[in-house]
């Protein structure tokens, strides 16, 4: 194609649709979607600059409404807020996804709250009308873009980063009032039998349902608050994802653990419900004690690693694709090659899912043996260090108090803090942060240098030291 042609012009030329008064033929419409998908793939692979360049070439005036929503969402995810706003405002009211994207882009404003309410109504009509149905959805159970990406969550996240728990709680309460579709929940859950389950306000109750439906890592972060909850309520039910159930149930045998697909009994018998992000303030525990997860002794023995004098290091480079911002935190495996060149290190892949197939030849692939996070914890217990992106495995390391080097994106989740190499949420972690959005090579180089330095230093036990201050 001639240089400078827009994606739409390329599609028209390829399909001969420029002769038609409408934009493009149906087959060319699929080509537009493929072009947008390619932009998304580039961004997810870390090629943000190229993705932005391609997105700038798109002639949005010629795109169907649904494609313009996609363009705006891509712009939002790549930090092009003003461009994304200009695009989404050209989409007619009522087009699916328009309200949600506007809610994410407009910040903590009255207009954002209006669009959030519209998006909530869309979600309500799309996802059922009662809590049990909502929590048992296929895919990332209970995940709603309105709750997790809208601006009230951003405000709460900023407060949680720096330990301002009261401010975070206030922002979350405002969010629940603005987004009633989230778990059908502000201020009550409506259950299938018509029962209304109130949101917990911190006062003693007999039976509390703790809802952690959306991400594995959230369970590893939130379980630190169960000891405090034990002193405030008589009976606790926790709703978690399937891969986290075994380790949570084993470490807290007095807590009832349910899956989203089987939570009806727990919700029906509970006196109140609470979501995990409310716990720092409601329990009064603040940061709490991150260390609660213990590996199963029998599984640790099964995964025992002989002491061969090398360093045993686990690696995770990709998160779940269900997360809409996964492309910001995941790292293409090719970018990590400098780490694998460090001598005296034996690598162990803790990566699961589709990207497990990318396991480098130098690493021992555990993906087929990791049936649940109980297995993952047992492997971690045998390692000297885990190097991981912001992922469930990183959160699990923090919950175990295991040595973790976290490779963290520029616009990161609150639990990784704001600056420096430490985070109050996970004291066992050393944080390697992006200095600019999308720039992983400098992060990898710092990790490489730290790994070389670590390999060359030894403590009294003969094992290398993990932290600068050691």
C-alpha positions as CSV (number, residue, x, y, z in Angstrom):
1,X,0.0,0.0,0.0
2,X,1.2,3.6,-0.7
3,X,2.7,5.2,2.4
4,X,0.5,7.5,4.4
5,X,-2.8,5.7,3.5
6,X,-5.1,5.4,6.4
7,X,-6.3,2.0,7.6
8,X,-9.8,2.7,6.2
9,X,-8.3,3.7,2.8
10,X,-6.3,0.5,2.7
11,X,-9.4,-1.5,3.4
12,X,-11.3,0.4,0.7
13,X,-8.5,-0.2,-1.8
14,X,-8.3,-3.9,-0.9
15,X,-12.0,-4.5,-1.3
16,X,-12.9,-2.0,-4.0
17,X,-15.5,-0.4,-1.8
18,X,-14.6,3.2,-2.5
19,X,-17.0,3.1,-5.4
20,X,-19.9,2.5,-3.1
21,X,-21.7,5.4,-1.3
22,X,-21.6,3.5,2.0
23,X,-18.3,3.1,3.9
24,X,-17.3,-0.5,2.9
25,X,-18.8,-3.8,2.1
26,X,-19.5,-6.3,4.9
27,X,-16.4,-8.3,4.2
28,X,-14.3,-5.1,4.4
29,X,-16.0,-4.3,7.7
30,X,-14.3,-7.4,9.1
31,X,-11.0,-6.1,7.7
32,X,-11.5,-2.9,9.7
33,X,-12.1,-4.9,12.8
34,X,-9.0,-6.9,12.1
35,X,-7.0,-3.7,11.7
36,X,-8.2,-2.5,15.0
37,X,-7.5,-5.8,16.6
38,X,-4.0,-5.6,15.2
39,X,-3.5,-2.2,16.9
40,X,-4.7,-3.8,20.2
41,X,-2.3,-6.7,19.8
42,X,0.6,-4.3,19.2
43,X,-0.2,-2.4,22.3
44,X,-0.5,-5.6,24.3
45,X,2.9,-6.7,23.0
46,X,4.5,-3.5,24.3
47,X,4.7,-1.7,21.0
48,X,2.7,1.2,22.2
49,X,4.4,3.8,20.0
50,X,3.6,1.9,16.8
51,X,0.0,1.2,18.1
52,X,-0.5,4.9,18.7
53,X,0.8,5.7,15.2
54,X,-1.5,3.3,13.6
55,X,-4.4,4.5,15.6
56,X,-3.7,8.1,14.5
57,X,-4.1,6.9,10.9
58,X,-7.6,5.7,11.3
59,X,-10.2,7.9,9.6
60,X,-12.9,7.7,12.3
61,X,-15.4,9.8,10.3
62,X,-15.8,6.9,7.9
63,X,-16.2,4.2,10.6
64,X,-19.4,2.6,11.8
65,X,-20.5,3.6,15.3
66,X,-19.4,0.4,16.9
67,X,-15.9,0.7,15.5
68,X,-15.6,4.2,16.7
69,X,-16.4,2.9,20.2
70,X,-13.5,0.5,19.8
71,X,-11.2,3.3,18.6
72,X,-12.1,5.4,21.6
73,X,-11.5,2.5,24.0
74,X,-8.1,1.8,22.4
75,X,-7.2,5.5,22.8
76,X,-8.2,5.4,26.5
77,X,-6.1,2.3,27.2
78,X,-3.1,3.9,25.5
79,X,-3.4,7.1,27.4
80,X,-4.7,9.2,24.5
81,X,-7.6,10.7,26.6
82,X,-8.3,13.8,24.6
83,X,-8.4,12.0,21.3
84,X,-10.5,9.3,22.7
85,X,-13.0,11.8,24.0
86,X,-13.3,13.5,20.6
87,X,-14.0,10.2,19.0
88,X,-16.5,8.8,21.5
89,X,-18.5,12.1,21.4
90,X,-19.2,11.4,17.7
91,X,-21.0,8.2,18.6
92,X,-24.8,8.4,18.9
93,X,-26.4,7.9,22.3
94,X,-27.6,4.3,22.8
95,X,-24.7,2.6,20.9
96,X,-23.4,-0.2,23.1
97,X,-20.3,0.7,25.0
98,X,-20.5,4.5,24.5
99,X,-21.6,5.3,28.1
100,X,-19.0,3.1,29.7
101,X,-16.1,4.6,27.7
102,X,-17.4,8.1,28.5
103,X,-17.6,7.2,32.2
104,X,-14.0,6.1,32.2
105,X,-12.7,9.2,30.3
106,X,-14.5,12.0,32.1
107,X,-13.1,11.7,35.6
108,X,-14.9,12.6,38.8
109,X,-17.5,14.9,37.2
110,X,-21.3,15.1,37.1
111,X,-21.3,14.1,33.5
112,X,-19.2,11.1,34.2
113,X,-21.7,10.0,36.9
114,X,-24.5,10.4,34.4
115,X,-22.9,8.2,31.8
116,X,-21.9,5.7,34.6
117,X,-25.6,5.4,35.5
118,X,-26.4,4.8,31.8
119,X,-23.6,2.2,31.6
120,X,-25.0,0.6,34.8
121,X,-28.4,0.2,33.2
122,X,-26.8,-1.4,30.1
123,X,-25.0,-3.9,32.4
124,X,-28.1,-4.6,34.3
125,X,-30.0,-5.5,31.2
126,X,-27.1,-7.5,29.8
127,X,-26.1,-9.5,32.9
128,X,-29.2,-10.5,34.8
129,X,-31.1,-9.0,37.7
130,X,-30.0,-10.8,40.8
131,X,-26.7,-11.2,42.7
132,X,-26.4,-15.0,42.3
133,X,-26.8,-14.7,38.5
134,X,-24.3,-11.8,38.3
135,X,-21.6,-13.6,40.3
136,X,-21.9,-16.8,38.4
137,X,-21.4,-15.4,34.9
138,X,-18.9,-17.2,32.7
139,X,-15.5,-15.6,32.2
140,X,-14.0,-13.2,34.8
141,X,-16.9,-13.7,37.2
142,X,-18.6,-10.5,38.3
143,X,-16.2,-8.2,36.5
144,X,-17.7,-5.0,35.4
145,X,-15.8,-2.2,33.5
146,X,-18.0,0.4,35.2
147,X,-16.8,-0.6,38.7
148,X,-13.2,-1.3,37.9
149,X,-12.4,1.4,35.4
150,X,-14.6,4.4,36.3
151,X,-13.2,7.4,37.9
152,X,-14.4,6.8,41.5
153,X,-12.2,3.6,41.5
154,X,-9.3,5.7,40.3
155,X,-9.7,8.1,43.1
156,X,-10.0,5.3,45.6
157,X,-6.9,3.6,44.2
158,X,-4.8,6.8,44.5
159,X,-5.8,7.0,48.2
160,X,-5.0,3.4,48.8
161,X,-1.6,3.8,47.3
162,X,-0.6,6.1,50.0
163,X,-2.5,4.6,52.9
164,X,-5.3,7.2,53.0
165,X,-7.9,4.6,54.0
166,X,-10.7,7.0,55.0
167,X,-10.5,8.9,51.7
168,X,-10.5,5.6,49.8
169,X,-13.5,4.4,51.6
170,X,-15.4,7.6,50.9
171,X,-14.6,7.4,47.2
172,X,-15.8,3.8,47.1
173,X,-19.1,4.6,48.9
174,X,-19.7,7.3,46.3
175,X,-19.0,4.8,43.6
176,X,-21.5,2.3,44.9
177,X,-24.2,5.0,44.9
178,X,-23.3,6.0,41.3
179,X,-23.1,2.4,39.9
180,X,-26.0,0.4,41.4
181,X,-25.6,-2.3,38.8
182,X,-22.3,-3.5,40.3
183,X,-23.5,-6.7,42.0
184,X,-26.9,-5.0,42.0
185,X,-25.4,-3.6,45.1
186,X,-25.9,0.0,46.4
187,X,-26.8,-0.2,49.2
188,X,-28.2,-3.7,49.0
189,X,-27.9,-6.9,47.0
190,X,-31.1,-8.3,45.7
191,X,-31.0,-12.1,45.9
192,X,-33.0,-14.6,43.8
193,X,-35.6,-15.2,46.4
194,X,-36.2,-11.4,46.8
195,X,-34.2,-11.0,49.9
196,X,-32.3,-7.7,50.3
197,X,-28.7,-8.2,51.6
198,X,-27.4,-4.9,53.1
199,X,-23.9,-3.7,52.6
200,X,-21.8,-4.1,55.7
201,X,-21.0,-0.9,57.6
202,X,-18.4,-2.3,60.0
203,X,-20.8,-3.1,62.9
204,X,-20.9,-6.6,64.4
205,X,-23.1,-9.1,62.5
206,X,-23.6,-12.8,62.9
207,X,-22.8,-13.8,59.3
208,X,-20.8,-11.7,56.7
209,X,-20.4,-12.6,53.1
210,X,-17.1,-11.3,51.7
211,X,-17.2,-11.0,47.9
212,X,-14.0,-11.3,45.9
213,X,-15.3,-12.4,42.5
214,X,-13.3,-10.7,39.8
215,X,-9.6,-11.6,40.0
216,X,-7.3,-14.2,41.6
217,X,-4.8,-11.7,42.9
218,X,-7.5,-9.8,44.7
219,X,-8.1,-12.8,46.9
220,X,-4.4,-13.0,47.8
221,X,-4.4,-9.3,48.7
222,X,-7.6,-9.3,50.7
223,X,-7.3,-12.4,52.8
224,X,-5.0,-10.5,55.2
225,X,-8.1,-8.9,56.6
226,X,-9.8,-12.2,57.7
227,X,-8.0,-12.2,61.2
228,X,-9.5,-8.8,61.9
229,X,-12.9,-9.8,60.6
230,X,-12.9,-12.8,63.0
231,X,-13.0,-10.4,65.9
232,X,-16.0,-8.5,64.4
233,X,-18.3,-11.1,63.0
234,X,-19.3,-14.6,64.2
235,X,-19.4,-16.4,60.8
236,X,-17.5,-15.5,57.6
237,X,-18.3,-16.7,54.0
238,X,-15.8,-15.8,51.3
239,X,-16.7,-15.9,47.6
240,X,-13.5,-16.4,45.5
241,X,-12.5,-17.7,42.1
242,X,-12.0,-21.5,41.6
243,X,-8.1,-21.5,41.3
244,X,-7.8,-19.7,44.7
245,X,-10.3,-21.8,46.6
246,X,-8.1,-24.6,47.8
247,X,-5.3,-22.4,49.3
248,X,-7.8,-20.0,51.0
249,X,-9.9,-22.9,52.4
250,X,-6.8,-24.7,53.7
251,X,-5.3,-21.6,55.3
252,X,-8.6,-20.5,56.9
253,X,-10.4,-23.7,57.9
254,X,-12.9,-21.9,60.0
255,X,-14.1,-19.8,57.0
256,X,-16.7,-21.0,54.5
257,X,-15.3,-20.7,51.0
258,X,-17.7,-20.6,48.0
259,X,-17.3,-20.1,44.3
260,X,-19.3,-17.5,42.3
261,X,-21.2,-20.3,40.6
262,X,-22.2,-21.8,44.0
263,X,-22.6,-18.8,46.2
264,X,-26.4,-18.8,46.6
265,X,-26.4,-20.6,49.9
266,X,-23.8,-18.3,51.5
267,X,-25.6,-15.1,50.3
268,X,-29.0,-16.4,51.3
269,X,-27.9,-17.0,54.9
270,X,-25.7,-14.0,55.4
271,X,-26.7,-10.9,57.3
272,X,-24.6,-8.4,55.2
273,X,-22.1,-8.4,52.3
274,X,-18.9,-6.5,51.7
275,X,-16.5,-6.3,48.7
276,X,-12.8,-6.7,49.3
277,X,-11.7,-3.1,48.6
278,X,-13.8,-1.9,51.5
279,X,-11.9,-3.9,54.1
280,X,-8.8,-1.8,54.9
281,X,-11.1,0.9,56.4
282,X,-14.0,-1.1,57.7
283,X,-11.7,-3.5,59.7
284,X,-9.4,-0.7,60.9
285,X,-6.5,-2.9,60.0
286,X,-5.0,-0.5,57.4
287,X,-2.2,-2.3,55.4
288,X,-2.7,-5.3,57.6
289,X,-0.2,-8.2,57.6
290,X,0.3,-9.3,54.0
291,X,1.6,-12.8,55.1
292,X,-1.1,-15.3,55.5
293,X,-0.6,-17.9,52.8
294,X,1.3,-21.1,53.7
295,X,2.3,-23.7,51.1
296,X,1.0,-27.2,51.6
297,X,3.9,-29.3,53.1
298,X,3.2,-32.4,51.0
299,X,3.1,-30.4,47.8
300,X,6.3,-28.6,48.8
301,X,8.0,-32.0,49.1
302,X,6.6,-33.1,45.7
303,X,8.1,-30.0,44.0
304,X,11.4,-30.2,46.0
305,X,14.3,-28.8,44.1
306,X,17.8,-30.3,44.7
307,X,20.4,-27.8,45.9
308,X,22.8,-27.7,42.9
309,X,24.5,-24.4,43.8
310,X,22.5,-22.3,41.3
311,X,19.9,-19.7,42.0
312,X,16.3,-21.0,41.5
313,X,14.2,-18.2,40.1
314,X,10.6,-18.3,38.9
315,X,9.3,-16.1,36.1
316,X,5.9,-14.8,35.0
317,X,5.6,-12.4,32.1
318,X,1.9,-12.3,31.2
319,X,-1.4,-11.7,33.1
320,X,-4.9,-12.8,32.3
321,X,-6.2,-11.6,29.0
322,X,-9.6,-11.1,30.7
323,X,-8.1,-7.9,32.2
324,X,-8.8,-5.0,29.8
325,X,-5.5,-3.4,30.7
326,X,-3.4,-6.6,30.5
327,X,-1.4,-5.2,27.6
328,X,-0.1,-2.5,29.9
329,X,1.3,-4.9,32.5
330,X,2.4,-7.9,30.4
331,X,5.9,-8.1,28.9
332,X,6.7,-9.9,25.6
333,X,8.9,-12.9,26.5
334,X,11.5,-11.8,24.0
335,X,12.2,-8.6,26.0
336,X,13.2,-10.8,29.0
337,X,16.1,-12.5,27.1
338,X,18.8,-10.5,28.9
339,X,17.7,-12.1,32.2
340,X,18.1,-15.6,30.8
341,X,21.7,-14.9,29.9
342,X,22.8,-14.4,33.6
343,X,25.0,-17.4,34.5
344,X,24.3,-19.5,37.5
345,X,20.5,-19.2,37.4
346,X,18.0,-22.0,36.9
347,X,14.7,-20.7,35.7
348,X,11.2,-22.0,36.4
349,X,8.2,-20.9,34.4
350,X,5.2,-20.2,36.6
351,X,3.3,-18.9,33.6
352,X,-0.1,-20.5,32.9
353,X,-2.7,-19.9,30.3
354,X,-2.1,-19.4,26.5
355,X,1.2,-17.7,27.1
356,X,2.7,-20.7,28.9
357,X,3.6,-22.1,25.4
358,X,6.2,-19.2,25.2
359,X,8.3,-20.8,27.9
360,X,11.9,-20.2,27.0
361,X,14.1,-23.2,26.4
362,X,16.3,-22.4,29.4
363,X,13.4,-22.6,31.8
364,X,11.7,-25.6,33.5
365,X,8.0,-25.4,32.5
366,X,5.6,-26.1,35.4
367,X,2.5,-25.0,33.6
368,X,0.9,-28.5,33.2
369,X,1.5,-29.2,36.9
370,X,-0.1,-26.0,38.2
371,X,-3.7,-27.1,38.6
372,X,-4.4,-24.6,41.4
373,X,-2.6,-21.9,43.3
374,X,-1.9,-24.5,46.0
375,X,0.5,-26.1,43.5
376,X,2.0,-22.7,42.6
377,X,2.6,-21.8,46.2
378,X,4.4,-25.1,46.7
379,X,6.8,-24.3,43.8
380,X,7.3,-20.8,45.1
381,X,8.3,-22.2,48.5
382,X,11.1,-24.1,46.8
383,X,12.5,-21.0,44.9
384,X,15.0,-18.4,45.9
385,X,13.1,-15.6,44.1
386,X,10.2,-14.9,41.8
387,X,10.4,-12.3,39.1
388,X,6.8,-11.4,37.9
389,X,4.7,-8.7,36.4
390,X,1.6,-7.5,38.3
391,X,-0.3,-10.8,38.4
392,X,-1.9,-13.3,40.6
393,X,1.5,-15.0,41.2
394,X,3.0,-11.7,42.3
395,X,0.1,-11.2,44.8
396,X,0.6,-14.8,46.0
397,X,4.3,-14.2,46.6
398,X,3.4,-11.2,48.7
399,X,0.8,-13.2,50.6
400,X,3.5,-15.8,51.3
401,X,6.2,-13.3,52.3
402,X,8.3,-14.9,49.5
403,X,11.0,-12.9,47.8
404,X,9.5,-11.1,44.8
405,X,10.9,-8.7,42.2
406,X,7.8,-7.1,40.7
407,X,8.0,-5.6,37.2
408,X,5.4,-2.9,37.3
409,X,3.8,-0.7,34.6
410,X,3.8,3.1,34.8
411,X,0.1,3.6,35.6
412,X,0.0,0.8,38.1
413,X,-2.5,-0.8,40.5
414,X,-2.6,0.9,44.0
415,X,-1.0,-2.1,45.8
416,X,2.4,-1.4,44.1
417,X,2.7,2.1,45.6
418,X,3.9,5.3,43.8
419,X,7.7,5.4,43.8
420,X,10.8,3.8,45.1
421,X,11.5,0.0,45.3
422,X,9.2,-0.8,48.1
423,X,5.4,-1.1,48.7
424,X,3.7,-1.1,52.1
425,X,1.2,-3.6,50.8
426,X,3.8,-6.3,50.1
427,X,6.9,-5.9,52.3
428,X,8.7,-8.9,50.6
429,X,8.6,-7.3,47.2
430,X,11.2,-5.2,45.5
431,X,9.5,-3.1,42.8
432,X,11.0,-2.3,39.4
433,X,8.9,0.5,37.9
434,X,8.5,1.8,34.4
435,X,9.8,5.4,34.3
436,X,7.6,6.1,31.2
437,X,4.5,4.3,29.9
438,X,5.3,1.4,27.6
439,X,9.0,1.3,28.2
440,X,10.0,-2.1,29.4
441,X,13.7,-2.4,28.1
442,X,15.0,0.0,30.9
443,X,13.1,-2.0,33.5
444,X,14.5,-5.3,32.2
445,X,18.0,-3.8,32.2
446,X,17.7,-2.8,35.9
447,X,16.5,-6.2,36.8
448,X,19.3,-7.8,34.8
449,X,21.9,-5.7,36.7
450,X,20.3,-6.4,40.0
451,X,20.3,-10.2,39.2
452,X,23.9,-10.2,38.3
453,X,24.7,-8.3,41.5
454,X,22.6,-10.7,43.5
455,X,24.2,-13.7,42.0
456,X,27.7,-12.4,42.9
457,X,26.8,-11.7,46.6
458,X,26.4,-14.3,49.3
459,X,25.1,-14.1,52.9
460,X,26.2,-16.2,55.9
461,X,24.2,-19.2,54.7
462,X,26.0,-19.2,51.4
463,X,22.8,-18.2,49.6
464,X,22.7,-14.9,47.7
465,X,21.1,-11.8,49.3
466,X,17.9,-10.5,47.9
467,X,17.6,-6.9,48.9
468,X,19.8,-3.8,48.6
469,X,19.7,-3.3,52.4
470,X,20.8,-6.9,53.2
